[in-house]
Amino acid sequence: MLEELLTTLTSRQRDAVKHVSGPLLILAGAGTGKTTTITGKIACMIKVRGIKPEKILALTFSREAARNMEKKISELLGQGTNVKVSTFHSFCAELIRDNSEKCGVSEQFTIFEEIDTAILIYKELGITSRNATLYSSTIAKAKDLNISIDKFNDYLKTKKESLLIFAEESIFEQFYTECKINLNTFHLKDKTQQKTLKDEKKKWQEFIGLYDEYRKYTDFIHAWETYEERKKTLNCLDYGDLNRIALDFLNTYGTAELNDTYTHIIVDEFQDTNYVQFELIKHLTAGEQNITVVADANQSIYAFRGAYSNNIEEFKKQFGISEKDVLSLDTSFRSTNKILRVAHRLISHNYPEDRKSECLLLKNCDANEGKNVVVQETKDEGEEARKIAEQIESYIKKGIPLKEIAVLYRTHTQGRQIRQVLQRREIPVLVKDDADYLKQPEIKTVLSYLYVLNNLNDPTPRGTEAWWRLFHYNNSLEDSDSVRIGEYVKKNKISFQEAIYHRLDKIGLSENGCITVKNVKKTIMVLSEKKVLDVSELLLEIYELSGIVRHLSRLDTMKTREAFLNLRNLHEMAKHFEQFHNRELFGFIDYLEVLDEMGGNPHLQGSRKKMR
């Protein structure tokens, strides 16, 4: 298998595979066979160079990438190969658990997602969802850059010193209010007064600007401190904690044991490393500098997730990289030459003038020129969606399989519009995006059961809306019956639940309408007796008693498979909620409403989220 792979590699890939000792920088863009190169290199190190598998550590940034790498290594070397393939955060979490006492944490800690951070801050402090999300991302980025809360406090002290020039700390708020009033009424003064107060006006403006920033940082630091205290009581660590605590441990207790364990290090997606992760890499290679990093120079222009844009240059300096230690994979196995040239021209604009030569032009492996890139301009999103659908229909007529057609979109709104147009034209769609799964029909129906159960004793508009969705699930209730219920409620000025529970015989529904309402009420009655269950268990009961699972099981389409995946994700989300919050229905409803308000994505066990 390995011999066969080596014959298919390009000359540059073979050079990378054979380079075993010392540092190596591989510059590789998307579609250049970097995973094949990495796994081929690992296989060659073991099979040809005799390096023990357990001495090799491969680090990447996502669980999916790690699984893919493990799979390819197994295909080359067989099952049971003890190469350590891990995400940065998984590696740090394992290091911390193995040394929990020295790290000062409980071995049984759990890991907080960024959206959990935002929700905790939102609920604990009662601030706006926008600020909660902003605080959450700022805390994460600060930790990635090794900026501690103490450094923020130091900065706050300098701001306070600037404010003390104008007023004593005890009257900051009062003086701020006076300055605002003075500025707001300044236009009412005559020109002589305005001229006299010109210098005072500048002082008022300066103080207001300084105090606004001072309050902003004060509020943020308070939120961060509250978050850390609450997190500690929950025995949780966030992703930033994992990197920092692992680094602190290595700084305190040294790296001898780790350097003895791993003698060869490979880092994928190196351009995404942040400051703390780069420091970890230095520790991992303190014994021997047998390190290979794979980076996409085009992506290094951006500072994703606290990554700093010059980390490739820093790597060269740290490890004394010369030109012979840099390999550029310049062959694309994915795109045609015309696409590659267009992409190169566009991406080159991201580089400053003195670095444009670093923007590598890739070439197709088979010298395939391909067709011209077409730029289609439309007047609005609706026309754009229709144009995309028409193009897909033309591909289908040419016999191109659906699985070979993909649509990439920038925003979820665009995605929804395109999906709706395709569905209206009965073109099957599989969405590789979990952000909107809570808005899918099967999930909305399940959540409606939860909302109804939560509102039985104290009806709310949201509960009423949920009742309507249950009645109309699979078009069960006819429109004429819906109108009769609505008119009766409005005419008699009663609640929706009053009408369907106590006056159903007076509404004048059709026979089928009465059956539909009674069946839903019967299901609700059975489920209401199970409200004491944990919310994750209650969901399983709803899946069964509502008939949703039975209905989907009778079908075997791409859409139903996606629906089953959505139901599984909802259940995993409930389990995650129970781990960090509570197990009761009302708490889960509150959690859902906060998520909706924040526009956040819930934690999905089976999602493609990165564990960096």
C-alpha positions, 0 to 999 in steps of 0.5 A: 500500500505504501509503495503504491502511494509513493509512486503516485506522489509528485516530486515535491510530495516525495521530498516532503515524505523523505524529509524526516530529521530536523524542521520542515515547512510545507506550504500547501494550499487547498487541494494540493494533497497535503493530507496524503503527504502527511500520512505518507510521511508518517507511514514512511517514517515507520516503515522505512526509517524504523521510527516507533509509531508511539514516538510520532505526534500529529496535531491538527485543528478539527476532530474531522481532520484528525479522524480523516488522518487516522483513517488514512494512516490505518489504510497505509499501515493497518489497524492498531498503529499507535500514532498519536493523532489529536487536535490541539485541545484534545491533546492539552485536555489529556495532558491536564487530566493526566496531571490534574493535581499538579495543574490544580484542576479536577480530573473530571472537568468538562469543556465549555463551548463558546456559546455556553460562555455567552449564555452563562454571561447573558444569564448571570449578568442580565446584559444584552445578547449582543454584549454577551456574545462580544464578551465571549469571543473577546475572552476566547481571543484574549486567552488564545493570545495569552492576554490575562485578566490581570493585563486588562486590569492593568490597562484599566488602571491607566485609564483611571489615572487619566480620569483622575486628572479631571475628577476624583474617583468618587464623583466620576459618574456625577462629573460624567453626567455634568459633562454630558449636560454641558455639551448637550446645552452648549448650543444654547449659550451665546457666542461670547459664552461659547468662546469663553468655554471653548477649552472647557468643552474640549475637557468635557469631550475628552472626559466623556470619551475616556469614561465611556472606555473606562466603563466599557472595560470595567463591565467587561472585566466584571463579566470575565471575573463572574464567568471564571467564578461560575465556571469554577463552581461548574468544574469546567474549562474552556478551550482557552483554559486548555492551552493555557493550563497545559502551557503553565504545566510545561513551564513549571514542571519541564518537558523532559517526559513529553520530549522523551515520549514524542520525538517527531512532531507534525502540525497540520493547518499551522497558519491557524496556531495562536500564540499559546499553541506556538509556545506549546510547539516550542516545548514539544520540540525542546528535545529534538527539533524533528518537526514538520508543519503544514501551512497555507500561506494564503490563509496566514494573511488572516488572523483567525481565532487569535492566530497571528498573521506572521506565525510562518515567519516566526516558525522560520526564525525559531527553527532556523529554517533555510530555503532547503527546509521549505517545500511548496506543494504547487500541484492541485488535484482539485481545480482546473488551471483556469480556476486556479489562475482566477483564484491566484489573481484574487488572493494576490490582492490580500498580500502587501506589495513586498510579499506578493511573490509569496502568493504561489500559483498552483497548476492542475495535476493533469494540465487540465485548463477547464472551462472559463469561470463565469461571473453572473450578476443578478439584481437581488437575492431572489433572482440569484436563487432562481438563477442557481436553480436554473443552472442546476436544472441544466446540469441535471439535464446533461446527466450530471449526478446530484451528488457532484453538484454543490452550492456554496453560500456566504450567509445563512439567509442566502442558503435558506432562499436557495434551498427554498427555490430548489425544494419548490422545483423538487430538486433534492437538497442535502444541507451541510450546515447545522446552524439552522437545524432548529428551524427544520420542520421535524425539530419545530414540531418536537419543540412545539410539544415542549412549548405546549407542555411548558405552557399548559398551566400558564398559556402564552402566545408562544404556547398557542403558536405551538398548538397550531403547529401540532394541529397542522403537522403533516397537514392534519387540520384543514384550513376551514377548521383552523378558521373556525377555531380562530374565529371562535376564540376571537368572538368569545374572547377566550384563550386557545386552550379554553376553546379546545379543552372546554368548548370543542363541541361548540366550535363546529369542527369537521369530523376529521378536525375533531379527531385531529384535535383530540389525538393531539390532546391525548398525546399531550395528556400522556406526555404531561405525565412524563414532565418529571423526566430529564428533558433528554428522556422527555424528547425520546418519549416525544419522538415515539408518542408523536409518531414522528419516528414512525413516519420517518421510518416508513420513508428512506430519502435523503431528506428523512435521513437528514431529519433523523440526524436533526432529531439526534442532534436535538437529543445530544443538545439536550444532554449537553444542556443537562450537563451544564445547566439543569435537567428541567423542561422550563430551563431547557425552554429558557435555554432555547429562547436565549439561543434564539435571541443570540442567534447562536449555534447550540453544541452538537456532538455530531457536528463539524465544530472544531476543537482547536 
